[in-house]
Amino acid sequence: MKNLWKELKKYPIVIFFLCFLVIYTIGDCFARAKKYDEYENRNLAQFPRLTWEGLVTNKWTQEYETYVQDQFLLRHEWITVKSFAESLLLRTENNSVIYGEDGYQFYKFSRLNTGTDGVTTQLAQNTEFLARFAARHPGKVNVMLVPSASNILADKLPAGAPILDENPLMDEFFAKVGKTAQVIDVRDAFRANAQDYLYYRTDHHWTTDGAYLAYLAAAEALEAGAFDPAAHTAIEVEGFTGTNYNKSLKHNTEEDVLKYYELDNTLTIKQLLPDGSELSADEGGLYDPEKLEIRDKYAMFLRGNNGYSTIEGSADNGRRILVIKDSYANCFVPFLTADYEQIDVVDLRFWKYNVETLMELFDYDEVLVLYNFQTFTTETTLFYLNAMVNEN
């Protein structure tokens, strides 16, 4: 043992590394698992339940691997170190985020997810769900599938970046859904204005300016367009870093500016029972200013993602629209207040009931389905569009 120690003392780096591994392993074992990651704005994997079936099918091993990756001690500090090392090596990617020109960071969207049926893609399943829903409500359903930043700003991607080409997939989607719904394709408008600040550099969302450009593109389809930005005060909030930065933790990231318009419309977040009866209601404004003090500033729009909420519009025309959406719609919906007397908003990730109940209760004039393309290809809740519906 003494001889071994004498030999080891000749290699202090080895001693340091071994001590570090032991201390780190002990610390990792005793660290409490976190439930939520404010950097990546998502729930973290928890220790999976051990079952015989899970072991045999290898499902438990995969879930455990995800758990270890999510709960790794000092995970974000290691990502920061890795990001700095990658930049020294002039690499253009870290933690599934690709670095582009002008400070843009793009999510590495390289393949389509397999759907819940285990055979077709989630995109194909969701397209079918949406087409069936629109067929039951002819003349009412409008669909806007928003291109991702990597699509419109492809010239800012590094050469050979492993990004899936959305365009043929979007063409196929619009062709199929367009048979039963009115489609709103904003790609041409966005390409023509690609030099403008349409997408955040550090986040996967579009900016308020991008949402307004889409609003103008949708004006004819929705018989809308009354919102006038010049008639409202624009508030700009500096120091915003979004989900892509939170994944990459790039050390020299250029922060974004978040903008919104002062509006006094009332938004009521409601909890409804399956039959549509109201269980509770939380009335407030369109925005949650307290969210501007936290990392996820985008959550201030519509006071975050809520299952079901209603907004009192400024128009006195009796028109009522249902918006079925992901978070891309959160900074888009305020523009609709100038065109509708009431706007109902549903996020299927948090609305666990049949959408047809709302359609029957409120007889909407229009329905707008608004998703970002990448989100739409991974969303697993669109079956609620047709839940408990007999289409025979």
Buried (B, 14 or more C-beta within 10 A) or exposed (E): EEEEEEEEEEEEEEEEEEEEEEEEEEEEEEEEEEEEBEBBBEEBBBEBEEEEEBEEEEEBEEBBEBBEEBBEBEBBEEBBEBBBEBBEEEEBBBBEBBBBEEBBBBBBBEEBEEBEEEEBBBBBBBBBBBBBBBEBBEEBBBBBBBBBBBBBBBEBBBEEBEBBEBEEBBEEBBEBBBEBBBBBBBBEBBEEBBEEBBBBBBBBBBBBBBBBBBBBBBBEBBEBBBBEEEEBEEBEBEEBBBBBBBBBBBEEBEBBBBBBBEBEBEBBBBEBEEEBEEEEEEEEBBBBEEBBEEBBBBBBBBBBBBBBBBBBBBBEEEBBBBBBBBBBBBBBBBBBBBBBBBBBBBBBBEBEBBBBBBBEEBEBBBBBBBBBBBBBBEBEBBBBBBBEBEEE
